[in-house]
Amino acid sequence: MDDENDSFYLDKTVYKGRPLNPVGRLPKEIRTYDFLDQLEVPFIRLDHSPLPTIEACQEVDSILEVQVCKNLFLCNAQKTNFYLLLLPGNKKFRTAILSKQIGSARLSFSDTEFMEKYLDITPGSVSILGLMNDKNKQVRLLIDEDVLSHEYFACHPCINTSSLKFKTKDLLDKILPAINIDYTLVNLP
């Protein structure tokens, strides 16, 4: 990439499972690996510098041979209802269309404080795996139907310096039941 600010470090080595050496890894990332190991969810991992945008994920997509989906943390205008929306990286988020489907007007991106409070994640690191930290079930999960049409699913392990790939079936049959969360299927054109 031409612009120095747009470049990032990418270790093109794909690892099977968790890092052998946890030194330098945040506790929330290690908890994610513990959670996946406990559920016996096999995954592969790619380490990289922080990926600030979905566009920066394109090389990761290519190496993992899967599209990392957008994970958007949203709320209503009153900041009383919170949503985690998963949609393919190539889809545009249209507030009005989603609002009609879920019956919540005036959706917007939520403040960082709620992201940290409910999911223990920071901007750029939003991940479905953060729902394991939502002990009081404050966040409603919304999944675009196209995300579930793929054999594999990719996301961050609650930190945007690694990306994981595992079977979508494991997401639906193991991960979501383990965190005791239902999801609402949406269709965003």
C-alpha positions as a Python dict, from the first residue, in 0.01 Angstrom:
ca = {
    (1, 'M'): (0, 0, 0),
    (2, 'D'): (125, 347, -80),
    (3, 'D'): (13, 535, 230),
    (4, 'E'): (219, 447, 536),
    (5, 'N'): (-87, 485, 758),
    (6, 'D'): (-275, 224, 552),
    (7, 'S'): (-8, -44, 580),
    (8, 'F'): (-4, -313, 844),
    (9, 'Y'): (203, -609, 951),
    (10, 'L'): (66, -944, 845),
    (11, 'D'): (229, -1271, 942),
    (12, 'K'): (115, -1489, 652),
    (13, 'T'): (161, -1802, 863),
    (14, 'V'): (-166, -1972, 944),
    (15, 'Y'): (-161, -2139, 1286),
    (16, 'K'): (-381, -2420, 1406),
    (17, 'G'): (-542, -2324, 1736),
    (18, 'R'): (-427, -2094, 2014),
    (19, 'P'): (-81, -1935, 2041),
    (20, 'L'): (172, -2159, 2212),
    (21, 'N'): (314, -1862, 2401),
    (22, 'P'): (54, -1629, 2556),
    (23, 'V'): (311, -1360, 2648),
    (24, 'G'): (201, -1022, 2517),
    (25, 'R'): (-158, -1136, 2459),
    (26, 'L'): (-443, -969, 2644),
    (27, 'P'): (-643, -1173, 2898),
    (28, 'K'): (-964, -1129, 2694),
    (29, 'E'): (-792, -1290, 2395),
    (30, 'I'): (-670, -1583, 2606),
    (31, 'R'): (-1023, -1623, 2751),
    (32, 'T'): (-1150, -1650, 2394),
    (33, 'Y'): (-909, -1934, 2316),
    (34, 'D'): (-998, -2106, 2645),
    (35, 'F'): (-1366, -2078, 2554),
    (36, 'L'): (-1318, -2226, 2206),
    (37, 'D'): (-1095, -2504, 2339),
    (38, 'Q'): (-1349, -2590, 2610),
    (39, 'L'): (-1616, -2625, 2339),
    (40, 'E'): (-1379, -2829, 2122),
    (41, 'V'): (-1417, -2584, 1834),
    (42, 'P'): (-1121, -2631, 1599),
    (43, 'F'): (-997, -2308, 1445),
    (44, 'I'): (-710, -2161, 1253),
    (45, 'R'): (-549, -1829, 1344),
    (46, 'L'): (-371, -1554, 1155),
    (47, 'D'): (-178, -1288, 1348),
    (48, 'H'): (-140, -931, 1220),
    (49, 'S'): (-117, -572, 1330),
    (50, 'P'): (-448, -403, 1419),
    (51, 'L'): (-690, -395, 1128),
    (52, 'P'): (-874, -63, 1150),
    (53, 'T'): (-1126, -122, 869),
    (54, 'I'): (-1302, -400, 682),
    (55, 'E'): (-1098, -299, 375),
    (56, 'A'): (-779, -380, 566),
    (57, 'C'): (-919, -729, 623),
    (58, 'Q'): (-914, -815, 251),
    (59, 'E'): (-563, -965, 261),
    (60, 'V'): (-663, -1163, 571),
    (61, 'D'): (-970, -1284, 381),
    (62, 'S'): (-748, -1402, 99),
    (63, 'I'): (-509, -1593, 325),
    (64, 'L'): (-785, -1754, 535),
    (65, 'E'): (-994, -1816, 223),
    (66, 'V'): (-1301, -1675, 391),
    (67, 'Q'): (-1460, -1333, 423),
    (68, 'V'): (-1426, -1174, 767),
    (69, 'C'): (-1770, -1030, 830),
    (70, 'K'): (-1851, -682, 957),
    (71, 'N'): (-1942, -676, 1325),
    (72, 'L'): (-2131, -357, 1405),
    (73, 'F'): (-2222, -256, 1760),
    (74, 'L'): (-2540, -50, 1747),
    (75, 'C'): (-2793, 108, 1982),
    (76, 'N'): (-3122, 290, 1975),
    (77, 'A'): (-3139, 669, 2026),
    (78, 'Q'): (-3214, 631, 2398),
    (79, 'K'): (-2911, 401, 2444),
    (80, 'T'): (-3129, 142, 2614),
    (81, 'N'): (-3121, -133, 2349),
    (82, 'F'): (-2797, -267, 2208),
    (83, 'Y'): (-2737, -482, 1901),
    (84, 'L'): (-2448, -671, 1748),
    (85, 'L'): (-2501, -695, 1373),
    (86, 'L'): (-2304, -943, 1163),
    (87, 'L'): (-2306, -888, 789),
    (88, 'P'): (-2079, -975, 497),
    (89, 'G'): (-1789, -735, 452),
    (90, 'N'): (-1908, -635, 107),
    (91, 'K'): (-2258, -531, 220),
    (92, 'K'): (-2351, -175, 306),
    (93, 'F'): (-2527, -110, 635),
    (94, 'R'): (-2857, 69, 580),
    (95, 'T'): (-3011, 185, 905),
    (96, 'A'): (-3368, 226, 778),
    (97, 'I'): (-3386, -126, 634),
    (98, 'L'): (-3255, -287, 951),
    (99, 'S'): (-3473, -70, 1177),
    (100, 'K'): (-3789, -191, 1000),
    (101, 'Q'): (-3686, -556, 1030),
    (102, 'I'): (-3617, -545, 1403),
    (103, 'G'): (-3875, -284, 1506),
    (104, 'S'): (-3630, -34, 1649),
    (105, 'A'): (-3617, 319, 1515),
    (106, 'R'): (-3318, 549, 1498),
    (107, 'L'): (-3032, 303, 1520),
    (108, 'S'): (-2678, 435, 1535),
    (109, 'F'): (-2330, 317, 1626),
    (110, 'S'): (-2298, 278, 2000),
    (111, 'D'): (-2049, 459, 2217),
    (112, 'T'): (-1724, 288, 2310),
    (113, 'E'): (-1818, 282, 2679),
    (114, 'F'): (-2108, 41, 2614),
    (115, 'M'): (-1896, -177, 2389),
    (116, 'E'): (-1643, -214, 2670),
    (117, 'K'): (-1909, -248, 2941),
    (118, 'Y'): (-2111, -524, 2775),
    (119, 'L'): (-1866, -706, 2547),
    (120, 'D'): (-1522, -619, 2691),
    (121, 'I'): (-1405, -509, 2348),
    (122, 'T'): (-1283, -188, 2190),
    (123, 'P'): (-1350, -28, 1850),
    (124, 'G'): (-1193, -229, 1569),
    (125, 'S'): (-1213, -547, 1776),
    (126, 'V'): (-1589, -603, 1770),
    (127, 'S'): (-1657, -974, 1748),
    (128, 'I'): (-1939, -1218, 1804),
    (129, 'L'): (-1706, -1386, 2054),
    (130, 'G'): (-1741, -1077, 2275),
    (131, 'L'): (-2093, -1198, 2355),
    (132, 'M'): (-1938, -1450, 2594),
    (133, 'N'): (-1865, -1145, 2816),
    (134, 'D'): (-2227, -1020, 2812),
    (135, 'K'): (-2330, -1191, 3135),
    (136, 'N'): (-2660, -1001, 3169),
    (137, 'K'): (-2762, -1049, 2803),
    (138, 'Q'): (-2783, -677, 2723),
    (139, 'V'): (-2691, -719, 2355),
    (140, 'R'): (-2927, -863, 2093),
    (141, 'L'): (-2754, -1057, 1815),
    (142, 'L'): (-2859, -985, 1456),
    (143, 'I'): (-2714, -1195, 1173),
    (144, 'D'): (-2757, -1124, 804),
    (145, 'E'): (-2872, -1445, 635),
    (146, 'D'): (-2579, -1433, 388),
    (147, 'V'): (-2331, -1480, 676),
    (148, 'L'): (-2484, -1819, 752),
    (149, 'S'): (-2475, -1934, 390),
    (150, 'H'): (-2100, -1996, 402),
    (151, 'E'): (-1929, -2310, 534),
    (152, 'Y'): (-1676, -2108, 732),
    (153, 'F'): (-1695, -1805, 957),
    (154, 'A'): (-1415, -1561, 1045),
    (155, 'C'): (-1386, -1310, 1326),
    (156, 'H'): (-1143, -1157, 1575),
    (157, 'P'): (-1076, -1320, 1915),
    (158, 'C'): (-1198, -1003, 2096),
    (159, 'I'): (-884, -820, 1978),
    (160, 'N'): (-803, -703, 1625),
    (161, 'T'): (-447, -836, 1611),
    (162, 'S'): (-556, -1187, 1514),
    (163, 'S'): (-828, -1336, 1298),
    (164, 'L'): (-986, -1678, 1343),
    (165, 'K'): (-1159, -1913, 1102),
    (166, 'F'): (-1392, -2194, 1209),
    (167, 'K'): (-1698, -2372, 1075),
    (168, 'T'): (-2022, -2175, 1069),
    (169, 'K'): (-2187, -2494, 1199),
    (170, 'D'): (-1972, -2467, 1514),
    (171, 'L'): (-2086, -2108, 1559),
    (172, 'L'): (-2451, -2214, 1546),
    (173, 'D'): (-2431, -2553, 1720),
    (174, 'K'): (-2164, -2494, 1985),
    (175, 'I'): (-2070, -2129, 2042),
    (176, 'L'): (-2412, -1961, 2051),
    (177, 'P'): (-2571, -2233, 2269),
    (178, 'A'): (-2273, -2215, 2509),
    (179, 'I'): (-2324, -1842, 2561),
    (180, 'N'): (-2699, -1901, 2575),
    (181, 'I'): (-2793, -1647, 2313),
    (182, 'D'): (-3049, -1654, 2036),
    (183, 'Y'): (-3016, -1452, 1720),
    (184, 'T'): (-3246, -1269, 1486),
    (185, 'L'): (-3196, -1344, 1119),
    (186, 'V'): (-3211, -1030, 902),
    (187, 'N'): (-3193, -973, 528),
    (188, 'L'): (-2996, -668, 424),
    (189, 'P'): (-2983, -611, 48),
}
